[in-house]
Amino acid sequence: MKVTRREFAKSAMSAAAWSAAPSIAHATQPRFFPTGFLWGAATAGHQIEGNDINSDFWLLENIKPTMFSEPVLDGCNSFELWAGDLDLARRIGLNTYRFSLEWSRIEPEPGLFSMAMLDHYKAIVEGCHTRGLKPVVTFSHWTMPLWFAERGNWTNPDSPALFARFCGRAARHLGDGIERALTLNEPNGLVMEKSSLPESVMRAQATMFAEANRVTGSTDFVGGPAFAEAEQMQPNLLKGHRDASSAIRAERSLLPVGFSLAIVDEQAAGEDTAMRDTARERFYGPWLNTAKQDDYIGIQNYTRRRWDAKGALSAPAGARLDQIGNEFYPASLANCARYVHKVTGRPVLVTEHGIANEDDLPRAELIPAALTHLQEAIAEGVPVLGYIHWSLLDNFEWARGYVPKYGLASVDRSTFRRTLKPSATVLGEIAKRNSF
Ligand code: BGC
């Protein structure tokens, strides 16, 4: 591990010095997380595997015009190097690894399932167990098989049944060893992101899809970040989640199933909460409602957003911003956990939380500060099952390419060598002790 004692001491000191976490410095008793708490790091297939050439994103990244700043190409070469990734998670001191299945590899043509690819993901599940890692498996983390995109993606009325068929098949093959299943990653995300995008993005997307139709010879191509279709896809995504959950449970009745919600800590800037409440209802309402029938809910939070009577405000003057403009705000995660549990009554699993930063120190500050707040929420009675950090590796960050750095480990882009950062030690020490 390339973390010197001095680096660790430095990051731990600045973590303790962070003003939002005075309780770390003043704590005299170790403060424990619940027994069995999941401590993990997350990845997603397309962002690390490389060469998933049968997926909608692969196509969109490689046509012209494209909305992507660069193509994923080899990713972190994790399709080959996955065992080393698991070793890394273990070396950090984690007990959980979240990864996703690439549907486009498992079902490259409609109804044709690849045994070799199912076995590939089964080996990862088993590899987790041999290393004492609990596998949390996302059945779909945004990428879709090309054939699914050519048929309109989630705008297609058949999409819920097609997704449920895939999930059932994959659960039959892998389900025994999975700790927790997530059907969809952030199915509410596009609606939320679209709300702050200019109309020009919809036009750029239409041009990109026209080219995708041309090269695939289809007429209904919808793929990648389909902002223009975001609202139209919601009913099918909701049904897709419900049908997929039933298909997974039909194969593995004891496997806990949920989905992961993209959530910002929405705050009212003054007395008037109307705009904040409307945003909450629009971005999260239908999904929180559906989660009431699930075993648990995954939450993925990166920051807060403030609302006044006119709309969303930008970050306060002087706020610290990360590489993609998110405000550094460690309390947001616990606030989201409180809100989501209050509305759904379900246990909450943090399936993503992190920060985009070239310099690792803010990550080493954020982790203990956010966990201090999370522990307060747990003490208040919010059932939190675990904390899974985004991400294990610096990876392909979708339209932004490889620029934003979220990893607990950096990755050399030509040798694929992984190097742990000091923040990995910060998280690992807390995980190993299950306390501060
Ligand atoms: C997504 C990840 C993404 C992360 C950071 C989440 O919305 O699930 O795939 O990389 O945010 O941008």
Residues whose N, C-alpha, C, O or C-beta is under 5 A from the ligand:
A	BS01	BGC	A44
